[in-house]
């Protein structure tokens, strides 16, 4: 079985990346010769995703223009949040309404994605279909380029937990379906609210990535990664 639908979260304000994001939305910043958005789109397309929703808010017209000129095998659809920023959970809930009961990938372009992550994506997809539960791709914080991360979760036998001290970071890729989102009866909400409910019943699952984790978290980290990452 193959997942055919995906969503890219591109509506953030990018405040920690200022001054770069004062005139350019964060997804359109470049590392090497590709924008962060292009890297996310390519990863999904190479996996076989046929329809990709991209939500927009901050400087959204630039992303709309970029997408209109982007040559893609997949159908690229804009979910416009220009009048109200819906946060991560609300944005996904709004943007994926037409996916109905079909599972889908959600990807955050803040992580530096490339072809090496294709195996992780395939493994996560297989893991989702085996368990039929909300699945996150996690990485041990020891593999993070940015050493300031304290960790989001712990992971034991593929069950995700959140404790006083956490050793795993959420990479920015997850697989879910709308049943999990519909459990939150709000329009504006964080994906953290979905995770919080699933953590209570041990229904949030995770798969570990063994790749170096490059997350473009701040202006300072962006400039450091920009110097070493030329592809």
Secondary structure as GFF3:
##gff-version 3
##sequence-region A 1 231
A	DSSP	beta_strand	5	10	.	.	.	ID=ss1
A	DSSP	three_ten_helix	15	17	.	.	.	ID=ss2
A	DSSP	three_ten_helix	20	22	.	.	.	ID=ss3
A	DSSP	three_ten_helix	26	28	.	.	.	ID=ss4
A	DSSP	beta_strand	30	31	.	.	.	ID=ss5
A	DSSP	beta_strand	34	35	.	.	.	ID=ss6
A	DSSP	alpha_helix	36	47	.	.	.	ID=ss7
A	DSSP	beta_strand	51	56	.	.	.	ID=ss8
A	DSSP	alpha_helix	60	68	.	.	.	ID=ss9
A	DSSP	beta_strand	75	80	.	.	.	ID=ss10
A	DSSP	alpha_helix	87	95	.	.	.	ID=ss11
A	DSSP	three_ten_helix	97	99	.	.	.	ID=ss12
A	DSSP	beta_strand	104	108	.	.	.	ID=ss13
A	DSSP	three_ten_helix	115	117	.	.	.	ID=ss14
A	DSSP	alpha_helix	118	131	.	.	.	ID=ss15
A	DSSP	beta_strand	135	140	.	.	.	ID=ss16
A	DSSP	three_ten_helix	141	143	.	.	.	ID=ss17
A	DSSP	beta_strand	154	156	.	.	.	ID=ss18
A	DSSP	beta_strand	159	161	.	.	.	ID=ss19
A	DSSP	beta_strand	168	176	.	.	.	ID=ss20
A	DSSP	alpha_helix	178	181	.	.	.	ID=ss21
A	DSSP	alpha_helix	191	200	.	.	.	ID=ss22
A	DSSP	beta_strand	205	209	.	.	.	ID=ss23
A	DSSP	alpha_helix	219	228	.	.	.	ID=ss24
###
